[in-house]
Amino acid sequence: MCYTCVMAEIASRELHNDTRGLLRRVEAGEDLVITVDGRPVAMLRPVGPRPRWMPRAEFLNRIASHQADAAMAAVLRELLPDTTDDLP
């Protein structure tokens, strides 16, 4: 994907010298590519709106890939067999 074809390139020194000005541009909707020695190293883009709620199915789909490693869960159960689940 060619980020620089559609986004303005900004040298890292300009980010350092005019952070507020660049953040205003991003807040206005512009995507920027930050470069170091002419190489693109980062993208600065507006934060999209965060959903306040989502359907249960979507939530489960999003967290499915972030579940703990099953092998790690087994090791933890073996190391710490006692729980406090029975406490009120």
C-alpha positions in Angstrom: 0.0 0.0 0.0 1.3 3.4 -0.9 0.7 5.7 2.0 2.6 8.6 0.7 0.5 8.8 -2.5 -2.4 10.1 -0.6 -1.0 11.4 2.6 1.3 14.4 3.3 4.9 13.5 4.4 6.1 15.3 7.4 9.7 15.2 8.6 10.2 14.2 12.2 11.8 17.6 13.0 8.6 19.3 11.9 6.6 17.1 14.2 9.0 18.2 17.0 8.9 21.9 16.1 5.2 22.2 15.3 3.4 19.4 17.1 0.3 21.5 17.8 0.0 22.7 14.2 0.2 19.1 12.9 -2.3 17.9 15.5 -4.7 20.6 14.3 -4.4 19.3 10.7 -5.0 15.7 11.9 -8.0 16.9 14.0 -9.4 18.5 10.8 -9.3 15.0 9.2 -5.9 14.9 7.4 -3.7 11.8 7.5 0.1 12.4 7.8 3.1 10.2 7.3 6.0 11.0 9.6 9.4 10.4 8.0 13.0 10.0 9.4 15.7 10.7 6.9 13.1 10.5 4.1 11.8 7.1 5.2 8.2 6.7 6.3 8.1 5.4 9.9 4.7 6.3 11.3 1.3 7.5 10.4 -0.6 10.2 12.3 -4.3 10.0 11.7 -7.5 11.1 13.4 -9.0 8.8 16.0 -12.3 7.5 14.9 -15.3 7.6 17.1 -15.4 4.8 19.7 -18.6 2.8 19.8 -20.4 3.2 23.1 -22.1 -0.2 22.7 -21.9 -3.1 20.3 -24.0 -6.2 19.7 -23.0 -9.2 21.8 -21.9 -11.2 18.8 -19.5 -8.4 17.6 -18.1 -8.1 21.2 -17.5 -11.9 21.3 -15.9 -11.9 17.9 -13.5 -9.0 18.9 -12.3 -10.6 22.1 -12.0 -14.2 20.7 -8.6 -13.4 19.3 -7.4 -12.0 22.6 -8.1 -15.0 24.8 -5.4 -16.4 27.0 -3.2 -19.2 25.7 -5.0 -22.5 26.6 -1.7 -24.1 27.6 -1.0 -21.2 29.9 -4.4 -21.6 31.5 -3.7 -25.3 32.2 -0.4 -24.4 33.8 -2.0 -21.8 36.0 -4.7 -24.2 37.1 -2.0 -26.7 38.0 0.1 -24.2 39.9 -2.9 -22.5 41.7 -5.6 -25.1 42.1 -7.3 -23.2 44.9 -9.7 -20.4 44.0 -11.9 -18.0 45.8 -14.9 -18.7 43.6 -16.8 -20.2 46.5 -16.6 -17.0 48.6 -19.7 -14.7 48.6 
